């Protein structure tokens, strides 16, 4: 090929290895024969960019190309062979890094198929109280799951026998098949990716190596967790088939709404009703806190409804921290109801004795000024 390899891949001569790889992947996807059925020009282009990438991805070959050009690989000494005589070029190696993106294959290479036998992850929804979220707790959960068979100990084989190496894939769990001019790797059809076959399957689990059971687990819930927190228990999901690795269990927490407290991040709010007399004269009142104790706050004389009192460090703990949020007490001044005749008379006399509502008086004075008296 006379065209410059860098031009073929659409990169500069100073491009990094990552830039070259990204450009190659994009072009390989564009000109792949499976996406250009019967297009001879696309097939030719595909071969050219693979040849160029095979040279430029190798630091030593790239250095030789930069110094001597294509002549460095003529005469069958380099990967140019497949376009001249079909020797010295490994299509499986060149295409390996795009298999996973295009076909979902290649990613399981060399694992013996064990990743295919991994158990499923499980989800468990757990509701806790705000007090439990405040103090932290240990919860017991029962989860329907698959566990390792106690008869065959997860192997799937009957007692006295054991799984044998799969004769088709030689225990790899995957096989390679030639499709045209490139190689595709897939899960073995004989052992279904396990790498082993069982002649005498366990009667208890049917050769699966696992059975359905309900698992009882302890979940440690740290103090300060929020609604929607996810706790991961590694290896506590479903057991893997035939001794494969177990999945994980994810516990999703929801915090039950409280009848007195409302949480906002690490802070806690509580609305406390007080009488008109308490708000007018002031004094001390006791309010509840999340630790189950009562705290005392001082209400100043003439306090208005909606006023908030801040209690530092009385809010929620912050997970993995020694800090705590604050608690805010908002007072709600109640208007007296169901008054007796005597109480009504006393209030009327109180009203006649003098002006006691400066804010309302100021408001209506402004209204009179606005509308000309």
C-alpha positions as CSV (number, residue, x, y, z in Angstrom):
1,X,0.0,0.0,0.0
2,X,1.4,3.4,-1.0
3,X,-1.0,5.5,1.1
4,X,0.5,6.8,4.4
5,X,-0.6,4.7,7.4
6,X,-1.3,7.8,9.5
7,X,-3.5,9.2,6.7
8,X,-5.4,5.9,6.5
9,X,-6.3,6.1,10.1
10,X,-7.0,9.8,10.0
11,X,-4.5,10.8,12.7
12,X,-1.3,12.9,12.8
13,X,2.2,11.5,13.0
14,X,2.4,12.7,16.6
15,X,-0.9,11.0,17.6
16,X,-0.8,9.1,20.9
17,X,-1.4,5.3,21.0
18,X,-4.9,6.0,22.5
19,X,-5.8,8.4,19.7
20,X,-4.7,5.8,17.1
21,X,-6.7,3.1,18.7
22,X,-9.9,5.2,19.0
23,X,-9.6,6.2,15.3
24,X,-9.0,2.6,14.3
25,X,-12.0,1.3,16.2
26,X,-14.2,3.9,14.5
27,X,-13.0,3.1,11.0
28,X,-13.1,-0.7,11.7
29,X,-16.8,-0.4,12.7
30,X,-17.5,1.7,9.6
31,X,-15.9,-0.6,7.0
32,X,-16.5,-4.0,8.6
33,X,-17.6,-6.6,6.0
34,X,-20.6,-7.6,8.1
35,X,-21.9,-4.0,7.8
36,X,-21.0,-3.7,4.1
37,X,-22.2,-7.0,2.6
38,X,-20.9,-7.4,-1.0
39,X,-19.0,-4.1,-1.0
40,X,-15.5,-4.9,-2.3
41,X,-14.3,-1.4,-1.8
42,X,-15.3,-1.5,1.9
43,X,-13.5,-4.9,2.3
44,X,-10.4,-3.5,0.7
45,X,-10.5,-0.4,3.0
46,X,-11.0,-2.7,6.0
47,X,-7.9,-4.7,5.2
48,X,-5.8,-1.5,4.7
49,X,-6.8,0.1,8.0
50,X,-6.1,-3.2,9.9
51,X,-2.7,-3.4,8.3
52,X,-1.9,0.2,9.2
53,X,-3.1,-0.3,12.8
54,X,-1.1,-3.5,13.2
55,X,2.0,-1.5,12.4
56,X,1.3,1.7,14.3
57,X,0.0,0.0,17.5
58,X,3.4,-1.6,18.1
59,X,6.0,0.9,19.3
60,X,8.9,-0.9,17.6
61,X,7.1,-1.3,14.3
62,X,5.9,2.3,14.4
63,X,9.4,3.5,15.0
64,X,10.6,1.5,12.0
65,X,7.8,2.8,9.9
66,X,8.5,6.4,10.9
67,X,12.2,5.9,9.9
68,X,12.0,3.7,6.8
69,X,8.4,3.8,5.7
70,X,6.6,0.8,4.2
71,X,9.9,-0.6,2.9
72,X,10.7,-1.7,6.5
73,X,8.0,-4.4,6.2
74,X,8.4,-5.6,2.6
75,X,9.6,-9.0,1.6
76,X,7.3,-10.9,4.1
77,X,9.3,-9.6,7.1
78,X,6.3,-7.8,8.6
79,X,2.6,-7.9,8.8
80,X,2.3,-6.9,5.2
81,X,2.3,-10.6,4.4
82,X,-1.5,-11.2,4.2
83,X,-1.8,-8.8,1.4
84,X,1.1,-10.4,-0.5
85,X,1.1,-14.0,0.4
86,X,-1.3,-14.5,3.4
87,X,1.5,-15.3,6.0
88,X,2.4,-13.8,9.3
89,X,-0.9,-12.0,10.0
90,X,-3.2,-13.0,12.9
91,X,-6.7,-11.7,12.2
92,X,-7.9,-13.0,15.6
93,X,-5.3,-10.8,17.3
94,X,-6.1,-7.7,15.3
95,X,-9.9,-8.0,15.7
96,X,-9.8,-9.0,19.3
97,X,-10.0,-5.5,20.7
98,X,-13.2,-4.7,18.8
99,X,-15.0,-8.0,19.3
100,X,-16.5,-7.0,22.7
101,X,-17.9,-3.8,21.2
102,X,-19.3,-5.4,18.1
103,X,-20.5,-8.8,19.2
104,X,-20.2,-8.9,23.0
105,X,-17.5,-11.6,22.6
106,X,-13.9,-11.5,23.5
107,X,-14.6,-10.1,27.0
108,X,-14.6,-13.6,28.5
109,X,-11.3,-14.8,27.1
110,X,-9.1,-16.9,29.3
111,X,-11.7,-17.1,32.1
112,X,-12.7,-20.6,31.5
113,X,-16.3,-19.4,31.3
114,X,-16.6,-19.1,35.0
115,X,-17.9,-15.5,34.8
116,X,-20.9,-16.9,32.8
117,X,-21.8,-19.1,35.8
118,X,-22.0,-16.2,38.3
119,X,-25.1,-16.0,40.4
120,X,-27.7,-13.2,40.0
121,X,-27.6,-10.1,42.1
122,X,-30.6,-9.7,44.4
123,X,-32.5,-6.6,45.7
124,X,-34.2,-6.4,49.0
125,X,-36.3,-3.3,50.1
126,X,-36.1,-2.6,53.8
127,X,-38.1,0.0,55.7
128,X,-36.7,1.5,58.9
129,X,-37.9,4.2,61.4
130,X,-36.3,7.6,61.7
131,X,-35.1,6.6,65.2
132,X,-33.3,3.6,63.7
133,X,-31.7,5.8,61.1
134,X,-30.6,8.2,63.8
135,X,-29.0,5.6,66.1
136,X,-28.1,2.9,63.6
137,X,-29.3,-0.7,64.0
138,X,-28.9,-4.3,63.0
139,X,-31.7,-5.7,60.9
140,X,-32.6,-9.3,60.1
141,X,-33.8,-10.0,56.6
142,X,-35.1,-13.1,54.9
143,X,-34.3,-13.3,51.2
144,X,-35.6,-16.0,48.8
145,X,-32.5,-17.1,46.9
146,X,-30.4,-19.9,45.5
147,X,-27.8,-21.5,47.7
148,X,-25.1,-24.0,47.0
149,X,-26.4,-27.5,47.0
150,X,-25.6,-29.2,50.3
151,X,-25.4,-32.7,48.6
152,X,-22.9,-32.0,45.9
153,X,-21.4,-29.0,47.5
154,X,-22.0,-26.9,44.4
155,X,-20.3,-29.2,41.9
156,X,-23.5,-30.4,40.3
157,X,-22.2,-34.0,40.2
158,X,-23.5,-37.0,42.0
159,X,-21.7,-38.2,45.1
160,X,-18.7,-40.4,44.1
161,X,-18.3,-38.6,40.7
162,X,-17.0,-35.3,39.6
163,X,-17.3,-33.0,36.6
164,X,-15.0,-33.8,33.7
165,X,-13.2,-31.4,31.4
166,X,-15.3,-30.5,28.4
167,X,-13.9,-32.3,25.3
168,X,-15.1,-29.7,22.9
169,X,-13.4,-26.6,24.4
170,X,-10.7,-28.4,26.5
171,X,-12.0,-26.7,29.7
172,X,-11.8,-23.1,28.3
173,X,-15.5,-22.6,28.2
174,X,-15.2,-20.9,24.9
175,X,-14.5,-22.0,21.3
176,X,-13.3,-20.1,18.3
177,X,-14.9,-20.3,14.9
178,X,-13.6,-19.1,11.6
179,X,-16.0,-16.8,9.7
180,X,-14.5,-15.8,6.4
181,X,-11.2,-14.1,7.1
182,X,-11.6,-13.5,10.8
183,X,-12.1,-15.5,14.0
184,X,-15.0,-15.2,16.4
185,X,-15.0,-16.6,20.0
186,X,-18.2,-17.8,21.6
187,X,-19.4,-19.8,24.6
188,X,-18.9,-23.5,24.1
189,X,-22.2,-25.1,23.0
190,X,-21.4,-28.4,24.8
191,X,-20.7,-27.1,28.3
192,X,-22.5,-23.8,27.9
193,X,-19.4,-21.9,29.1
194,X,-18.8,-23.9,32.2
195,X,-15.6,-25.7,30.9
196,X,-16.9,-28.9,32.4
197,X,-19.5,-31.6,31.6
198,X,-21.3,-33.8,34.1
199,X,-22.0,-37.4,33.3
200,X,-23.9,-38.1,36.5
201,X,-25.8,-35.0,37.7
202,X,-26.7,-34.6,41.3
203,X,-30.3,-35.7,41.9
204,X,-30.9,-33.0,44.6
205,X,-30.1,-30.0,42.3
206,X,-30.4,-31.6,38.9
207,X,-26.8,-30.8,38.1
208,X,-27.1,-27.1,38.7
209,X,-25.1,-27.1,41.9
210,X,-27.6,-24.9,43.6
211,X,-31.1,-25.1,45.1
212,X,-33.8,-22.6,46.1
213,X,-33.7,-21.6,49.8
214,X,-34.6,-18.7,52.0
215,X,-31.5,-17.0,53.4
216,X,-31.6,-15.2,56.8
217,X,-29.0,-12.4,57.0
218,X,-28.0,-9.7,59.4
219,X,-27.6,-6.2,57.9
220,X,-25.7,-3.6,59.8
221,X,-27.3,-0.1,59.2
222,X,-24.9,2.7,60.2
223,X,-26.2,5.8,62.0
224,X,-27.2,8.7,59.8
225,X,-28.4,6.7,56.7
226,X,-30.8,8.5,54.4
227,X,-33.9,7.4,52.5
228,X,-32.7,5.6,49.3
229,X,-29.4,4.4,50.8
230,X,-28.1,1.2,49.1
231,X,-26.1,-1.3,51.2
232,X,-24.2,-4.0,49.3
233,X,-23.6,-7.4,50.8
234,X,-20.9,-9.0,48.6
235,X,-21.5,-12.7,47.8
236,X,-24.9,-12.8,49.4
237,X,-26.9,-13.0,46.2
238,X,-27.8,-16.1,44.3
239,X,-25.2,-18.9,44.3
240,X,-23.4,-19.4,41.0
241,X,-24.2,-22.5,38.9
242,X,-21.8,-25.4,39.3
243,X,-19.6,-23.7,41.8
244,X,-19.5,-20.4,40.0
245,X,-19.1,-17.2,42.1
246,X,-22.2,-15.9,44.0
247,X,-23.9,-12.6,43.1
248,X,-24.4,-9.8,45.5
249,X,-27.3,-8.6,47.6
250,X,-28.3,-5.0,47.5
251,X,-30.4,-3.7,50.4
252,X,-32.3,-0.5,49.6
253,X,-33.4,1.5,52.6
254,X,-36.5,3.6,53.0
255,X,-37.1,5.7,56.1
256,X,-40.6,5.8,57.4
257,X,-42.3,9.2,57.8
258,X,-42.3,10.4,61.4
259,X,-45.3,11.8,63.2
260,X,-43.3,14.5,64.9
261,X,-40.0,15.1,63.1
262,X,-39.2,16.0,59.6
263,X,-35.7,15.4,58.2
264,X,-33.9,17.8,55.8
265,X,-30.5,16.3,55.1
266,X,-28.7,16.1,58.4
267,X,-31.1,18.6,60.1
268,X,-34.3,17.8,61.8
269,X,-37.4,20.1,62.2
270,X,-40.1,19.9,64.8
271,X,-43.2,22.1,65.0
272,X,-44.3,22.7,68.6
273,X,-47.6,24.3,69.5
274,X,-47.7,26.7,72.4
275,X,-50.5,28.8,74.0
276,X,-51.1,32.4,73.4
277,X,-50.2,33.1,77.1
278,X,-46.9,31.2,76.8
279,X,-46.0,33.2,73.7
280,X,-47.0,36.5,75.4
281,X,-45.3,36.0,78.7
282,X,-42.5,33.7,77.7
283,X,-41.0,30.9,79.7
284,X,-39.3,27.5,79.4
285,X,-40.9,24.6,77.6
286,X,-39.7,21.0,77.0
287,X,-39.4,19.6,73.5
288,X,-38.7,16.0,72.3
289,X,-35.5,15.0,70.6
290,X,-34.6,12.0,68.4
291,X,-32.5,10.4,71.2
292,X,-35.6,9.8,73.2
293,X,-34.9,12.5,75.7
294,X,-36.6,15.9,76.4
295,X,-34.7,19.2,75.9
296,X,-35.6,22.6,77.4
297,X,-35.7,25.8,75.4
298,X,-36.5,29.3,76.6
299,X,-39.3,31.2,74.8
300,X,-38.8,34.9,75.0
301,X,-41.8,37.1,75.9
302,X,-43.7,38.2,72.9
303,X,-42.6,35.4,70.7
304,X,-44.4,35.2,67.3
305,X,-45.7,32.1,65.5
306,X,-43.1,30.6,63.0
307,X,-40.1,31.7,65.1
308,X,-37.4,28.9,65.0
309,X,-35.0,27.9,67.8
310,X,-31.8,26.2,66.8
311,X,-30.4,23.3,68.9
312,X,-26.9,22.6,67.7
313,X,-25.8,19.0,67.3
314,X,-29.2,17.6,68.0
315,X,-29.9,16.6,64.4
316,X,-28.9,13.4,62.5
317,X,-25.4,11.9,62.5
318,X,-23.5,12.2,59.3
319,X,-22.4,8.8,58.0
320,X,-18.7,8.1,58.4
321,X,-18.3,11.3,60.3
322,X,-18.3,12.6,63.9
323,X,-20.4,15.6,62.9
324,X,-24.1,15.9,63.4
325,X,-26.8,18.2,62.0
326,X,-28.9,20.6,64.0
327,X,-32.5,20.5,65.3
328,X,-34.9,23.4,64.6
329,X,-37.9,23.9,66.8
330,X,-40.6,26.1,65.2
331,X,-43.2,27.4,67.6
332,X,-46.9,27.6,66.5
333,X,-48.9,30.0,68.6
334,X,-52.4,28.6,69.0
335,X,-55.5,30.9,69.0
336,X,-57.8,30.1,71.9
337,X,-61.1,28.3,70.9
338,X,-64.3,27.4,72.7
339,X,-64.1,30.4,75.1
340,X,-66.5,30.8,77.9
341,X,-68.4,34.1,78.3
342,X,-66.1,35.2,81.2
343,X,-63.0,34.5,79.1
344,X,-64.4,36.6,76.2
345,X,-65.1,39.5,78.6
346,X,-61.6,39.3,80.0
347,X,-60.1,39.4,76.4
348,X,-62.3,42.4,75.6
349,X,-61.0,44.2,78.7
350,X,-57.5,43.2,77.8
351,X,-57.9,44.8,74.3
352,X,-59.3,48.0,75.8
353,X,-56.4,48.3,78.2
354,X,-53.9,49.3,75.5
355,X,-52.3,48.6,72.2
356,X,-50.5,45.2,72.2
357,X,-50.2,44.4,68.5
358,X,-47.7,46.8,67.0
359,X,-47.2,44.9,63.8
360,X,-50.9,44.8,62.8
361,X,-51.4,48.4,63.9
362,X,-48.5,49.4,61.7
363,X,-49.9,47.5,58.8
364,X,-53.3,49.0,58.9
365,X,-51.8,52.5,59.3
366,X,-50.1,52.0,56.0
367,X,-53.3,50.8,54.4
368,X,-55.0,54.0,55.5
369,X,-52.2,56.2,54.1
370,X,-52.4,54.3,50.8
371,X,-56.1,54.8,50.4
372,X,-56.2,58.3,51.8
373,X,-57.6,57.6,55.2
